[in-house]
Amino acid sequence: MIVNQPTNNTDKTLIVITGPTGIGKSAIAIELAKRLSTEIISADSRQIYRHIPITTAAPTIEGKAAVTHHLVDFLELDSYYSASLFEEQSLKLLEQIFKRSDYAIVCGGSMMYVDALCNGIDQLPTIPNDIRNALMDEHRLYGDEWLLNRLKELDPIYYEQVDKKNIKRVFHAVEICLTAGKPYSDLRTGNRATRPFKIIKTALTAPRELIFSRINQRVEKMLSMGMLEEARQVYHLRHLNSLNTVGFKELFQHFDGEWDLETAVARIQKNTRVYAKKQLTWYQRDNDIHWIDITSDISPIQQILNLISNP
């Protein structure tokens, strides 16, 4: 965990804009950044990768031209990344942003990234390349079930806690166990970091039917923008963790002949809705969240500005 002691930067404020996928976080973050003359750090674990801007709903060229974005489109698909690296890089970026502005914005729906930045993450061992590469080879050879069983052997406590559909998280836990020579659960302290800036954490919300409708519409829009072609271009890399995600998994099954395109699209929409429900459940456990109802008579931007004026 990277712990920063309070400094004279407590007049600086980090504004977090999170919420379920497809609700419109990026547009609101860009508008708010323009109002506050500041920059945006993306907290999206998929938008960090190059070559897949459509399927990951990455900020548009126009959006990036209007406001400086960080941690977007900067890693190759076979590169490793984690919440711990996100915490480290974001804190360094915030130091620089706060020299230029009293405010900074973090926008994204990757819950672990937001949590790592706001609360800190336990200091974990650096994974040697030989351990990571060997585990990647074994995972590629034996599959997800083998990886889950490996975690069960190495750390039965964390095995019971982890989201078993989040293979990236399972993989990270196994490689930590192998590196540390002890269970990952033994290294998790749960201590909260102190940050040298104020944090206003907001989550966008709306009636569930509206969220689901937006998700369905966004998938259709992605298809019209070239999502299918984008997936074809990376199909040969389907074994990579970066592509083990909603959107690509279903289209890869379509390319394999398992589903027709209509079925694959319906599955993308359904699985994205399931992910949105999981995000909402996560946020509801966070007592620091300020809920921003996008259907309110008061605009989301004004609701957030009100929080800044009266934290």
KEKE-3310 file (N, C-alpha, C; in steps of 0.2 Angstrom, whole numbers, plus 5000, padded with zeros to 4 digits):
npx = (5004:5003:5006:5002:5007:4998:5000:5003:4994:4981:4971:4969:4958:4952:4941:4930:4922:4912:4902:4889:4892:4890:4882:4886:4897:4910:4906:4901:4912:4921:4915:4914:4928:4932:4925:4931:4944:4954:4961:4959:4960:4959:4950:4948:4949:4950:4952:4965:4972:4979:4973:4960:4948:4935:4927:4930:4925:4932:4938:4934:4942:4939:4935:4947:4954:4948:4950:4964:4968:4973:4982:4975:4974:4988:4995:5001:4992:4997:5003:5006:4996:4989:4979:4987:4998:4990:4987:4999:5004:4994:4994:5007:5004:4994:5001:5007:4996:4990:4999:4995:4982:4968:4960:4957:4951:4945:4939:4929:4924:4930:4930:4940:4951:4947:4945:4958:4965:4958:4958:4970:4981:4986:5003:5012:5022:5034:5031:5042:5048:5050:5041:5029:5028:5029:5017:5008:5010:5006:4993:4987:4989:4982:4970:4956:4949:4959:4967:4959:4958:4972:4973:4964:4972:4983:4978:4966:4957:4956:4951:4938:4933:4935:4930:4925:4923:4931:4945:4957:4959:4960:4971:4981:4981:4986:4999:5005:5004:5013:5025:5027:5027:5018:5000:4990:4980:4985:4993:4985:4980:4970:4971:4968:4974:4981:4978:4985:4976:4959:4945:4931:4919:4909:4895:4887:4869:4854:4836:4835:4830:4832:4846:4849:4843:4851:4863:4860:4858:4870:4879:4873:4877:4891:4893:4889:4899:4910:4914:4914:4923:4935:4936:4939:4952:4959:4958:4967:4974:4967:4969:4974:4974:4969:4959:4950:4936:4920:4911:4922:4924:4911:4910:4921:4917:4907:4914:4920:4910:4901:4890:4877:4878:4867:4864:4876:4877:4866:4870:4881:4875:4867:4877:4884:4874:4873:4886:4885:4875:4883:4892:4884:4880:4893:4896:4886:4890:4899:4901:4906:4902:4894:4878:4874:4860:4856:4844:4838:4831:4840:4855:4868:4881:4879:4875:4887:4896:4889:4893:4906:4906:4900:4906)
npy = (4994:5011:5024:5040:5054:5067:5083:5100:5100:5099:5107:5104:5095:5079:5073:5060:5051:5038:5023:5013:5004:5011:5022:5035:5042:5047:5058:5067:5068:5075:5087:5092:5093:5103:5114:5115:5117:5107:5090:5073:5057:5041:5027:5014:4998:4992:5002:5005:4999:4998:4998:4994:5003:5004:4993:4995:5007:5018:5035:5047:5054:5068:5070:5068:5078:5089:5089:5084:5068:5054:5038:5031:5021:5016:5004:4989:4975:4963:4967:4968:4973:4981:4984:4989:4995:5004:5012:5017:5024:5033:5041:5048:5055:5063:5072:5080:5085:5093:5103:5111:5114:5116:5105:5088:5075:5058:5046:5032:5015:5004:4995:4990:4998:5011:5010:5006:5018:5028:5022:5015:5001:4985:4983:4973:4959:4962:4954:4942:4940:4927:4919:4925:4923:4909:4905:4911:4903:4890:4893:4896:4884:4875:4881:4890:4883:4875:4885:4891:4880:4879:4891:4887:4877:4885:4895:4894:4902:4914:4910:4907:4919:4927:4933:4922:4922:4932:4931:4937:4943:4931:4925:4935:4933:4920:4922:4930:4922:4912:4920:4926:4915:4912:4912:4923:4929:4931:4942:4953:4967:4976:4989:5007:5019:5036:5050:5065:5074:5081:5070:5068:5057:5051:5043:5039:5037:5029:5025:5007:5002:5011:5012:4999:5000:5010:5003:4992:5000:5006:4995:4992:5003:5003:4992:4997:5006:4998:4987:4973:4971:4976:4966:4955:4958:4956:4943:4933:4934:4930:4923:4931:4940:4953:4952:4944:4947:4955:4957:4954:4941:4935:4938:4931:4918:4918:4920:4907:4899:4895:4903:4912:4929:4937:4931:4932:4946:4948:4941:4949:4961:4956:4951:4962:4970:4962:4964:4978:4977:4971:4981:4991:4985:4984:4998:5001:4997:5006:5018:5031:5036:5048:5049:5052:5057:5055:5057:5068:5084:5093:5095:5083:5088:5100:5095:5089:5100:5106:5098:5100:5114:5112:5102)
npz = (5000:4996:5006:5009:5018:5026:5018:5014:5004:5006:5002:4989:4978:4974:4962:4960:4948:4946:4942:4935:4920:4904:4908:4906:4911:4905:4897:4906:4915:4906:4903:4916:4919:4910:4915:4927:4923:4922:4922:4917:4924:4919:4926:4921:4917:4905:4895:4896:4886:4870:4853:4854:4854:4852:4857:4870:4873:4873:4877:4865:4850:4849:4862:4869:4864:4869:4883:4893:4895:4905:4907:4897:4882:4882:4883:4877:4871:4876:4888:4906:4919:4934:4949:4959:4952:4945:4956:4960:4948:4946:4958:4956:4944:4949:4958:4949:4941:4951:4953:4943:4944:4956:4956:4952:4941:4942:4932:4929:4929:4935:4949:4958:4954:4957:4971:4975:4973:4981:4994:4995:4993:4998:5000:4989:4984:4970:4955:4948:4931:4926:4934:4931:4917:4916:4923:4915:4903:4908:4911:4899:4893:4901:4905:4912:4923:4928:4933:4943:4952:4956:4963:4974:4980:4984:4991:5000:5007:5001:4989:4992:4993:4981:4965:4955:4941:4937:4930:4928:4941:4948:4942:4946:4960:4961:4956:4965:4977:4973:4971:4984:4992:5001:5007:4998:5005:5017:5016:5014:5022:5024:5029:5028:5017:5020:5011:5003:4999:4997:4994:4984:4981:4969:4962:4948:4945:4940:4936:4935:4923:4914:4914:4909:4896:4890:4890:4881:4869:4868:4864:4852:4845:4846:4837:4825:4824:4821:4829:4827:4817:4823:4833:4825:4821:4832:4835:4834:4846:4856:4868:4877:4893:4893:4883:4888:4891:4892:4877:4868:4871:4868:4854:4849:4851:4842:4830:4831:4827:4836:4840:4831:4824:4829:4841:4848:4850:4858:4869:4873:4877:4888:4897:4899:4906:4917:4923:4926:4936:4946:4948:4953:4965:4972:4974:4982:4994:4999:5009:5007:4996:4985:4978:4962:4953:4937:4931:4938:4941:4943:4935:4932:4932:4940:4952:4956:4957:4967:4978:4978:4983:4995:5003)
capx = (5000:5007:5003:5005:5005:4995:5004:4999:4990:4974:4967:4967:4952:4951:4934:4929:4916:4911:4895:4889:4894:4885:4878:4888:4902:4915:4904:4900:4919:4924:4911:4916:4935:4932:4922:4936:4951:4958:4963:4956:4964:4954:4950:4945:4955:4951:4954:4972:4975:4979:4970:4953:4945:4927:4924:4931:4921:4937:4937:4934:4947:4936:4935:4954:4957:4945:4953:4969:4966:4979:4981:4971:4977:4995:4998:5000:4987:5000:5006:5003:4994:4986:4976:4993:5001:4986:4988:5006:5005:4989:4997:5012:5000:4990:5006:5008:4990:4989:5003:4992:4975:4966:4956:4958:4946:4946:4933:4929:4920:4934:4930:4947:4956:4945:4946:4965:4967:4955:4959:4976:4981:4991:5010:5013:5029:5035:5031:5047:5045:5050:5035:5023:5028:5028:5010:5004:5010:5002:4986:4986:4989:4977:4963:4953:4948:4966:4970:4955:4960:4978:4972:4961:4977:4988:4975:4958:4953:4954:4947:4931:4931:4936:4925:4928:4923:4936:4951:4963:4960:4962:4978:4985:4982:4990:5006:5007:5006:5019:5031:5028:5028:5013:4994:4988:4975:4990:4996:4979:4979:4964:4972:4966:4979:4980:4980:4987:4971:4952:4942:4924:4918:4903:4893:4881:4864:4847:4832:4838:4827:4836:4853:4849:4842:4857:4868:4858:4859:4878:4881:4871:4881:4898:4893:4889:4906:4915:4916:4915:4930:4940:4937:4942:4959:4963:4955:4972:4977:4961:4971:4977:4970:4966:4954:4945:4931:4913:4912:4927:4923:4905:4912:4926:4913:4903:4919:4922:4904:4896:4884:4876:4879:4862:4865:4882:4876:4861:4874:4885:4870:4865:4883:4885:4869:4875:4892:4882:4872:4888:4895:4880:4881:4899:4895:4881:4893:4904:4898:4909:4899:4888:4875:4872:4855:4856:4837:4836:4830:4847:4860:4874:4887:4878:4875:4894:4898:4887:4897:4913:4905:4898:4908)
capy = (5000:5017:5028:5047:5058:5074:5089:5107:5100:5097:5112:5101:5090:5074:5071:5053:5050:5031:5022:5007:5004:5014:5027:5042:5045:5050:5064:5071:5070:5080:5093:5095:5095:5110:5119:5116:5118:5102:5084:5067:5050:5035:5022:5009:4993:4990:5007:5006:4995:5000:4994:4991:5009:5004:4988:4997:5013:5023:5042:5049:5059:5074:5071:5069:5085:5094:5088:5080:5061:5050:5031:5028:5019:5017:4998:4984:4970:4958:4970:4966:4979:4979:4990:4992:4999:5010:5017:5020:5029:5039:5046:5052:5060:5068:5077:5085:5089:5097:5109:5115:5115:5114:5099:5083:5070:5051:5044:5025:5010:4998:4996:4989:5004:5017:5008:5007:5025:5031:5019:5011:4994:4982:4982:4966:4958:4962:4947:4941:4939:4920:4917:4927:4920:4902:4904:4912:4897:4885:4895:4895:4877:4871:4884:4893:4878:4873:4891:4891:4874:4881:4896:4884:4874:4889:4900:4892:4907:4919:4906:4907:4926:4930:4933:4916:4924:4937:4927:4942:4943:4925:4925:4939:4930:4914:4924:4933:4916:4909:4924:4927:4909:4911:4914:4930:4932:4933:4949:4958:4970:4980:4996:5012:5024:5043:5054:5072:5078:5079:5066:5068:5051:5051:5037:5041:5031:5030:5019:5001:5001:5016:5009:4993:5002:5013:4997:4989:5005:5007:4989:4993:5009:5000:4987:5002:5009:4994:4983:4967:4971:4977:4960:4951:4960:4954:4936:4928:4935:4929:4920:4936:4942:4959:4951:4940:4952:4955:4960:4950:4934:4933:4939:4926:4912:4919:4918:4900:4896:4893:4907:4917:4936:4940:4928:4935:4952:4948:4939:4955:4965:4953:4950:4969:4971:4958:4968:4984:4976:4970:4987:4995:4981:4986:5005:5002:4995:5011:5024:5037:5037:5053:5047:5057:5054:5058:5059:5073:5090:5096:5092:5079:5093:5105:5091:5088:5106:5108:5094:5104:5120:5111:5095)
capz = (5000:4995:5010:5008:5024:5024:5017:5013:4998:5008:4998:4983:4978:4969:4961:4957:4944:4944:4941:4931:4913:4900:4911:4903:4915:4902:4895:4912:4917:4901:4904:4923:4918:4906:4920:4932:4920:4925:4918:4919:4925:4918:4930:4917:4917:4898:4891:4896:4881:4863:4847:4855:4857:4851:4862:4877:4874:4875:4875:4858:4848:4851:4870:4872:4862:4873:4890:4894:4898:4907:4907:4891:4876:4882:4884:4872:4873:4880:4894:4912:4923:4940:4953:4962:4947:4944:4962:4960:4943:4947:4963:4953:4940:4953:4960:4943:4940:4957:4952:4938:4946:4963:4956:4947:4940:4940:4929:4927:4933:4937:4956:4961:4953:4961:4978:4976:4973:4986:5000:4995:4991:5001:4997:4987:4980:4963:4952:4943:4925:4925:4937:4928:4911:4917:4925:4909:4899:4910:4911:4892:4891:4905:4905:4918:4929:4931:4937:4949:4957:4958:4969:4979:4983:4987:4996:5000:5010:4996:4984:4994:4992:4975:4960:4951:4934:4936:4929:4929:4948:4950:4940:4950:4967:4961:4955:4972:4981:4971:4973:4991:4996:5007:5004:4996:5010:5023:5014:5014:5029:5024:5032:5024:5016:5021:5005:5005:4996:4998:4990:4984:4977:4966:4958:4944:4945:4937:4936:4932:4916:4910:4913:4904:4890:4888:4888:4874:4864:4867:4861:4845:4842:4845:4831:4819:4823:4819:4834:4824:4813:4828:4837:4821:4821:4838:4837:4835:4852:4861:4874:4882:4898:4891:4879:4892:4894:4889:4871:4864:4872:4864:4847:4848:4851:4836:4825:4831:4824:4841:4840:4826:4827:4834:4848:4851:4852:4864:4875:4875:4880:4894:4901:4901:4911:4923:4925:4928:4942:4950:4950:4958:4972:4975:4976:4988:5001:5000:5013:5005:4989:4984:4973:4957:4949:4931:4929:4943:4938:4944:4931:4936:4933:4945:4958:4958:4959:4974:4983:4979:4986:5001:5004)
cpx = (5004:5003:5006:5003:5003:5001:5000:4995:4983:4969:4965:4962:4952:4943:4933:4922:4916:4904:4895:4890:4889:4881:4880:4893:4907:4912:4903:4907:4922:4921:4914:4924:4936:4930:4928:4943:4956:4959:4959:4960:4958:4955:4946:4950:4955:4953:4961:4975:4974:4975:4963:4948:4937:4924:4925:4928:4926:4935:4938:4940:4945:4937:4942:4957:4954:4948:4958:4967:4973:4977:4975:4975:4985:4999:4996:4996:4990:5004:5002:5001:4989:4983:4982:4997:4997:4987:4994:5006:5000:4991:5002:5009:4997:4995:5007:5002:4989:4993:5000:4985:4973:4962:4959:4952:4948:4939:4934:4925:4923:4934:4936:4951:4954:4946:4954:4968:4965:4957:4966:4975:4987:4998:5011:5020:5028:5035:5037:5044:5045:5043:5029:5022:5026:5020:5006:5004:5006:4994:4983:4985:4983:4970:4961:4952:4954:4968:4966:4957:4967:4977:4969:4967:4981:4985:4968:4954:4951:4950:4940:4928:4931:4931:4928:4928:4928:4943:4957:4964:4963:4970:4983:4986:4986:4998:5009:5009:5012:5026:5032:5029:5023:5006:4993:4984:4979:4993:4991:4978:4973:4965:4971:4972:4976:4982:4981:4982:4964:4950:4934:4922:4911:4901:4887:4876:4858:4843:4835:4836:4831:4843:4854:4848:4848:4862:4866:4859:4866:4881:4879:4876:4888:4898:4893:4895:4912:4918:4918:4922:4935:4941:4940:4950:4963:4961:4961:4976:4972:4963:4974:4972:4966:4960:4949:4940:4925:4914:4916:4925:4917:4907:4917:4922:4909:4908:4921:4916:4900:4890:4883:4877:4874:4862:4871:4881:4871:4865:4879:4881:4869:4871:4885:4880:4871:4881:4889:4879:4877:4892:4891:4880:4887:4898:4891:4884:4898:4900:4901:4906:4893:4885:4872:4866:4854:4849:4834:4835:4836:4852:4866:4880:4885:4878:4882:4897:4895:4890:4903:4912:4903:4899:4905)
cpy = (5006:5022:5035:5051:5064:5079:5095:5106:5098:5102:5109:5095:5085:5072:5064:5053:5042:5030:5016:5009:5007:5020:5034:5045:5049:5057:5069:5073:5075:5086:5096:5097:5102:5115:5121:5117:5113:5096:5078:5061:5045:5030:5016:5004:4990:4995:5009:5003:4998:4996:4992:4997:5008:4999:4991:5004:5018:5030:5043:5054:5066:5075:5072:5075:5090:5095:5083:5074:5058:5043:5028:5026:5019:5010:4993:4978:4964:4960:4968:4973:4977:4985:4993:4996:5005:5015:5021:5026:5035:5044:5051:5057:5065:5074:5082:5089:5094:5103:5114:5117:5113:5107:5094:5078:5063:5049:5036:5021:5004:4999:4995:4995:5010:5016:5009:5014:5029:5029:5016:5004:4991:4981:4975:4965:4959:4955:4947:4938:4931:4917:4918:4923:4912:4901:4906:4906:4892:4887:4894:4888:4873:4874:4887:4889:4876:4879:4892:4886:4876:4886:4892:4880:4879:4894:4899:4897:4912:4916:4907:4914:4929:4929:4928:4918:4929:4934:4931:4942:4937:4924:4929:4936:4924:4917:4927:4927:4913:4913:4925:4920:4908:4913:4921:4933:4934:4940:4954:4961:4974:4987:5001:5017:5031:5046:5061:5076:5076:5074:5066:5062:5051:5045:5039:5035:5034:5024:5013:5000:5005:5014:5004:4995:5006:5008:4994:4994:5006:5001:4990:4998:5006:4996:4992:5005:5005:4989:4976:4966:4972:4970:4955:4952:4958:4946:4932:4929:4934:4926:4925:4938:4948:4958:4946:4944:4952:4959:4955:4943:4931:4933:4933:4919:4912:4917:4910:4896:4893:4896:4911:4924:4939:4937:4931:4942:4952:4945:4945:4959:4962:4953:4957:4972:4968:4962:4974:4983:4974:4976:4991:4991:4983:4993:5005:5000:5001:5017:5031:5040:5043:5051:5053:5054:5058:5060:5065:5079:5095:5092:5088:5084:5097:5101:5090:5095:5108:5104:5097:5110:5118:5103:5091)
cpz = (5000:5000:5010:5015:5022:5023:5016:5007:4999:5005:4991:4983:4972:4968:4957:4954:4942:4943:4936:4924:4909:4902:4909:4907:4911:4900:4900:4915:4912:4902:4911:4922:4915:4911:4925:4930:4923:4920:4921:4919:4924:4923:4927:4915:4909:4893:4891:4890:4874:4858:4848:4857:4857:4856:4869:4878:4876:4874:4868:4856:4850:4859:4872:4869:4866:4880:4890:4898:4899:4908:4903:4885:4876:4883:4878:4875:4878:4886:4900:4916:4929:4944:4957:4958:4945:4950:4961:4954:4944:4953:4960:4948:4944:4956:4955:4942:4945:4957:4947:4940:4953:4962:4951:4947:4939:4938:4927:4931:4935:4945:4959:4960:4957:4969:4980:4977:4979:4993:5001:4994:4995:4997:4996:4984:4973:4960:4947:4937:4923:4928:4933:4921:4911:4919:4919:4904:4901:4910:4903:4890:4894:4906:4912:4924:4932:4936:4944:4954:4960:4964:4975:4983:4987:4992:4996:5003:5005:4990:4985:4993:4985:4970:4955:4943:4932:4936:4930:4936:4951:4949:4945:4957:4967:4960:4961:4977:4979:4972:4980:4995:5002:5004:5003:5002:5016:5022:5014:5021:5030:5027:5026:5023:5018:5014:5007:5001:4998:4993:4990:4979:4975:4962:4954:4944:4941:4938:4932:4925:4912:4909:4908:4897:4886:4886:4882:4868:4862:4863:4853:4842:4841:4839:4825:4818:4821:4824:4832:4821:4818:4832:4832:4821:4827:4840:4838:4842:4858:4867:4879:4887:4896:4886:4882:4895:4889:4882:4866:4865:4868:4857:4845:4847:4844:4830:4825:4829:4830:4841:4833:4829:4831:4841:4852:4854:4858:4870:4878:4879:4887:4899:4903:4907:4918:4927:4929:4935:4948:4952:4955:4965:4975:4978:4982:4995:5003:5003:5011:4999:4990:4978:4968:4953:4943:4928:4934:4939:4939:4940:4935:4937:4939:4952:4961:4960:4966:4979:4984:4983:4994:5003:5010)
residu = (MET:ILE:VAL:ASN:GLN:PRO:THR:ASN:ASN:THR:ASP:LYS:THR:LEU:ILE:VAL:ILE:THR:GLY:PRO:THR:GLY:ILE:GLY:LYS:SER:ALA:ILE:ALA:ILE:GLU:LEU:ALA:LYS:ARG:LEU:SER:THR:GLU:ILE:ILE:SER:ALA:ASP:SER:ARG:GLN:ILE:TYR:ARG:HIS:ILE:PRO:ILE:THR:THR:ALA:ALA:PRO:THR:ILE:GLU:GLY:LYS:ALA:ALA:VAL:THR:HIS:HIS:LEU:VAL:ASP:PHE:LEU:GLU:LEU:ASP:SER:TYR:TYR:SER:ALA:SER:LEU:PHE:GLU:GLU:GLN:SER:LEU:LYS:LEU:LEU:GLU:GLN:ILE:PHE:LYS:ARG:SER:ASP:TYR:ALA:ILE:VAL:CYS:GLY:GLY:SER:MET:MET:TYR:VAL:ASP:ALA:LEU:CYS:ASN:GLY:ILE:ASP:GLN:LEU:PRO:THR:ILE:PRO:ASN:ASP:ILE:ARG:ASN:ALA:LEU:MET:ASP:GLU:HIS:ARG:LEU:TYR:GLY:ASP:GLU:TRP:LEU:LEU:ASN:ARG:LEU:LYS:GLU:LEU:ASP:PRO:ILE:TYR:TYR:GLU:GLN:VAL:ASP:LYS:LYS:ASN:ILE:LYS:ARG:VAL:PHE:HIS:ALA:VAL:GLU:ILE:CYS:LEU:THR:ALA:GLY:LYS:PRO:TYR:SER:ASP:LEU:ARG:THR:GLY:ASN:ARG:ALA:THR:ARG:PRO:PHE:LYS:ILE:ILE:LYS:THR:ALA:LEU:THR:ALA:PRO:ARG:GLU:LEU:ILE:PHE:SER:ARG:ILE:ASN:GLN:ARG:VAL:GLU:LYS:MET:LEU:SER:MET:GLY:MET:LEU:GLU:GLU:ALA:ARG:GLN:VAL:TYR:HIS:LEU:ARG:HIS:LEU:ASN:SER:LEU:ASN:THR:VAL:GLY:PHE:LYS:GLU:LEU:PHE:GLN:HIS:PHE:ASP:GLY:GLU:TRP:ASP:LEU:GLU:THR:ALA:VAL:ALA:ARG:ILE:GLN:LYS:ASN:THR:ARG:VAL:TYR:ALA:LYS:LYS:GLN:LEU:THR:TRP:TYR:GLN:ARG:ASP:ASN:ASP:ILE:HIS:TRP:ILE:ASP:ILE:THR:SER:ASP:ILE:SER:PRO:ILE:GLN:GLN:ILE:LEU:ASN:LEU:ILE:SER:ASN:PRO)
# end
